[in-house]
Amino acid sequence: MYYSILHKTRFCYSAPVTESQTEVRMCPRNEGHQRLLEFRLTTAPTARIQHYRDWLGNEVYHFDIAAAHRQLLILAETTVQLAAPPALPDKLDGTAWRALDLLAEQGECWDFLSPSHFIQDTPALLDLARQLGVERRTDPLSLLRELTAQMASTFAYAPQTTRVDSPIDEALLARRGVCQDFAHIMIALVRRVGIPCRYVSGYLFHRTEDHDRSEEDATHAWVEAFLPELGWIGFDPTNNLIAGERHIRAAVGRDYADVPPTRGVYRGQATSELEVGVKVVPVAVHIDEREILPQVTTASVQAEFMAHQQEQ
């Protein structure tokens, strides 16, 4: 399956800012059953965009704008190919828990077993763990399947009830939140029983027949757990799904703090408003087998910016 993704972000400032510095993590990963065919990043005002790969293998684009500006527009355009992941077994054998313990003893996956910025053992989390009976039993895969379903039934999906910097206790106490909250809570529960677990930021292609709870015009988040002989397997607690051919992975981290789609600072006495729009559509792509390298262009977004300036 081929997908085209349009991710548009606009920062509007209440007064001119004289400088801004921004990092962008919107480029899908090129690994496993996901193949990156094309990535274009454009900005207005125009900036010289640079690129590096962080310690988790995520593609990070960054740029500075030194001139005064009242808005910043970022447009990411992507084409990816996704193949269906291999089918999972019904369960793992009795050695799986011991294999996970050996990983921990050897220091492997340490970052994904320990507390992190948003992943903390709070009293509210411990109460939920007792309520759901989150403890080692049967095998890790069966437990993860069960917990994914429990998260979806226990928490209501309710946009705008939390913020991107909300601690997990806000969603835990309200029993409602968005995909970021669902992912953080599940990660915290899974790490407690010794399964390495990480946060995934990306996109989900929505179909009417799937009745997804997550918003169609926004980014999405889910979790990946490391399982013996299977590797990293994705679980979507918001929609009670095992991540598959509709889940497009952009970045992975210990939690959201490692992988925000945009992160930046600006200089000036101004408040900012954020507008985000995401569109994911299936496409028919006719292309040779050579991989297209990521590109940086400016034409389309600069035209939109100029039109906006003329309106002002």
N, C-alpha and C positions, 0 to 999 in steps of 0.2 A: 504494500500500500504506500502511495506517495501522498505527502501532505505539503501544502503551502501555508506558511504562518506569517501573519502580519501583526507585529507588536508595536503599538504606537504609544509613546509617553510624552506628556507635555507638562512642564513646570511653568507656572505663571506666577510672577512676582508682583507684589503690591507697589513696588518702586524699583527703579533701575538698580541692578547689582553690577558691581564693577569686575567681578571675577568669579568663575565657578570651575570646580574640578569634579569630574564624574567618572565612576566606574560602571561598566555594564556587563552583566552576566546573562545574556539572552541567546548565545550561540549554542545550539544543541550539540550534545556530545556525539562523537563519531566512534562508536564501539559496539561490540556485540551484535544484536539484531537490528541496530539503528545505524543508518548510514547518512552522513551529512553530504548533501549534494551542492548546496549553495547557501551562502550567508552574506547579506549586505547590510551594513550599518551606515546610516546617514544622520546628520545633525544640522540644525539651524538654530543659531548662527553656525556657519561652517567652522569646523575644527579639524585640526590634524589629529587623526585617531591612531593610537598605538595599541599594541596587543602583546599579551603574555599569557602563559599557562600557569595557574596557581598550583599549590602543593597537592591539591586533590585532583588535578588533571582537568579543571574547568577552564574554558577559554574566557579570558577577561580582556575587554576593550576599555581603554581609558583615554580621556582627552581633557584639555583645559581650554576655557574661553576667557581671554583677558579683557576683551572690549565690554563696555556697558551693554546690558541687554535686559529686557523685561520678560522674556520668556525663553525657554529652552525646549526644543522639539527633538525627540530621538525616535527614529524609525528603524526597526529591525525587520528584514524580510528574509525568510528562510524557506528552503525546500529540503525535505528529508524523505528517506525511504525507510519504512519499518517492515520487517518480516515478523511473522508470528513467532513468539518465543517457544522453545521446546515445552511439551506438555510436562506438567509436574506429576510425580508419583502421588498416590493417595496418602502415603505417610513415609517417614524415614525409619530406618531400623533402630534397634536398641542401643547402638553405639554412638548415635548422633550427639547426645548430651556430653558424653565423654570427649568426643572430638572437639566440641566447643570449649570445654574446660582446658584441653591441651593448648588450644589457640591462645586462651587467656594467660595460661602459665608461661607461654613463650613470648608474651608481649605483643602478639599479633592482634590487629584491630583494636588496640588500646583506646584510640580516640573515639571509637564507636561503642565502647563499653562503659565509659566514664561520664559523669555529669558534664554538661557544657552550659553555655550561656542561658538557653531557654529550657534545658533539661535538668530538672532538679527534683529530688525526693521531698516533696512538701507533705504536710499532714493530709491535705486534700487528695493528693495522689495516692498516698498509702491507703486511705479510706476506699478509694476506687479500686485499688488492687485487691483489697479484701472483698469488696462487693462483687467483683467479677471473677474472683477465684483465680487470679493470675499467679500461677506457680508451676513449677516443672511437673509435667505429667505426660503420659504417652510419648510423644515425640515433638521436636520443635516445630515442624511444619504444621502438624495438626493444631498445636497451640496457636500459631500465628493465624491460621484460617479462622479459628474460633474467635480470637480476639478482634480480628477485622470486622466480623459480623457484630460482635458485642459493642464495639465503638459506634458503628452505624446506628444501632438500635438505642443506645444509651444517650447519645448526644444529638440534638436538633441542629440542622444546618441553618444558620441565621446570619446573613451578611450584615456588616456594620455593627455587630455587637462587641467586637474586639478590635484592637489596632495591631499594626505589624509588630509593635514592641510590647504587646501585652504578655505578662507572665502567664504560665499555664493555669494558675489558680483562678483567673477570671473565667475561663471556659469551664473549668472543673466545677466551680461553685454554681455557675449558671446553668450547667448542662447544655450549653449551646455555644456555637462558634462557627468558624470557617475552616477550610481545608488545612491552613497552617496550624490551627489549634489542634485539630484531629491528629495531624502528623506528630506534633510535639508530644502530645499525651501518649500516643501509642509508642513512640520511641522510648519515652521514660519508662513505661511499663515493661517493654521488651528488654531493655538493658538491665533491669532489675533481676531478671532470671538468667542473665548471662548469655544472651544472644546479641552479637554485634548488630547495631541498627543505625542507619543514617537517613538524613533528610534529603528528599529529591524535589527540586524546583523545576517546573516545566509546563507542559501544555497537555490538555486533554481534548480529543476530538469528540464532540457530542453528537449523538444520534437520538432522534425522537424515541425510538423503540427501547433505548437503554434506560430512560428515566433517571438520568444522572441528577444528583442533588447539587453539585457544584455549578458555579456560574459559567455560562458559555463564553462570555466576553471578557474573561479574566485569565490570569495565569493559574496554575494548579500546583498542588503539593501532595506528596504521598511519602511512603517510607520504603526503604529497602533493608532487608535482613540478610545476613550472611549465614548460609546453611551448608553443612558438610556435603561435598560432592556436587552441590548445585550452584554454589557461588551466591552472588547477590540477587535476591528475588524481591520484586516489588509488590507491595500491598497497599491498596487504596482504602483507608478506613472511612473516608467521606462517603464513598459510593459503594462500599462493601464489594470491592473487586480485587482480583489479583491483576497487577499491572500487565498489560498486554499490548496488542497492536494499535490501541488508541492512545497510549501514554507516550508522550514525546519528552525525553529527558534532556534538560538544559544544563543543570548543575547539581552536584551532590556535596553535602557537607555534614558537619556534626549536628547543625540545626540551621534555622533561617539566618542567623547572624553570619554564617559563612557564605550564603548564596543569594542575597537580595538581588533582584533583577537590575536595580540601579542603587548606587550609593554615592553620595557626593556632599560637597560643602560649597558655600558661596559667601562672598564678602559684600556686605551692604546692610542697611537698615530697612529690611523688607520681610514680609511674611510670604509664604509660598503656598500655592494650591497645586495639587497633582491630579492630572487626568490620564487615565490609562484605558486603552482599548486593545482587545486581542481578537483576531479572527483566524480560525483554523479550518481549512477546507481540503477535501481530497482532490487530487489533480491527476491527470494522465500525463506522465512525463516521458518524452522520447529523447533519450540521451545515450551517448556511448558509455562504455564501462569505465572510462577514466573519471576519477573523482575530481570535481570542481573545487578548487581551493576557496576559502573565505575571501570575500572582496569587501572593499570599503568604497562607497560612492556617495555623491552629494546631490545629484541633479534633482531627483523627485522631491526630496524634502525641502530643498532650497526654494523650489518653485512654490510649494505650499507656504513657506515662510514669507516669501515676497508678496504673495497674495494677501496674507494676513496683515502685513505692514501697510499695504495699500488700503485695506479696509479701515485701519486705524487712522 
